[in-house]
Amino acid sequence: MDSNTKAFLGLLKSRNLSASVPSISLETGEFLAGLVRKHSTMSLLELGTAHGYSTITFAAVMSEVGAKAEDSPRIVTVDFSKPSYDAAVANVLKAWFSHVVEHVFADALNFLPTLAEKFDAVFIDAEKRSTARIFEMAWPLVREGGWLVVDDVVKFRGKMADFYAHVEKLGIPHEIVMTDSDDGVMIFLK
Ligand SMILES: C[S@@+](CC[C@H](N)C(=O)[O-])C[C@H]1O[C@@H](n2cnc3c(N)ncnc32)[C@H](O)[C@@H]1O
């Protein structure tokens, strides 16, 4: 990641913290960047944009990977909050990644059934209580060989009880990785 993008993400992280806008931790960002590099992820669906911190992290790493492979990255990111959607559009523009990112202002629960395309990866970071329903619709959109990650699965395990039950019931193999001292992500490989 170039120094300008790193500096912009640092600024965005401190603005998010002071305005209580949620965003992935630096450590989770590094972990996700590793997944993008390992799997050469070129298309990604993100559910839960907030102000675009994770979106810009993905866009930066996917652009690096794409440049090496002479491929063009594509991110579709969804949020149902108009102020968050507007802030993310502005931040992604300032970070020079508008050509990579398609912003969708919608409820993921309504938008997901309209999607026909498959993605290399899906990142779920929306309302924790909706995770089971979002996962159910998003998992079929991951192409063979792709990956799906759900954020905050340890801290908000209680709010995600039906998601845990759903995954266990279907027997979908997964792994929980502690990316922070107090929280982790759940990873699914297809
Ligand atoms: C934890 S924040 C996302 C943080 C972001 N991924 C980052 O790391 O910068 C969750 C966001 O998801 C949005 N959200 C929650 N439930 C949603 C849904 N059903 N559809 C669309 N957006 C949703 C909220 O408005 C909020 O902005």
The ligand as a Gaussian input file, in Angstrom:
#p B3LYP/6-31G(d) Opt

LIG

0 1
 C      -19.572000      -2.114000      11.413000
 S      -20.076000      -0.907000      10.292000
 C      -19.102000      -1.244000       8.863000
 C      -17.675000      -0.841000       9.006000
 C      -16.890000      -0.907000       7.718000
 N      -16.926000      -2.230000       7.144000
 C      -15.435000      -0.515000       7.957000
 O      -14.688000      -1.362000       8.464000
 O      -15.080000       0.642000       7.661000
 C      -21.657000      -1.487000       9.816000
 C      -22.343000      -0.691000       8.701000
 O      -23.314000      -1.548000       8.124000
 C      -24.467000      -0.824000       7.809000
 N      -25.561000      -1.811000       7.809000
 C      -26.031000      -2.532000       8.876000
 N      -26.984000      -3.388000       8.481000
 C      -27.132000      -3.207000       7.146000
 C      -27.975000      -3.781000       6.158000
 N      -28.887000      -4.720000       6.469000
 N      -27.848000      -3.353000       4.880000
 C      -26.947000      -2.395000       4.551000
 N      -26.135000      -1.795000       5.443000
 C      -26.221000      -2.212000       6.716000
 C      -24.564000       0.262000       8.879000
 O      -25.283000       1.371000       8.396000
 C      -23.082000       0.563000       9.149000
 O      -22.644000       1.674000       8.400000

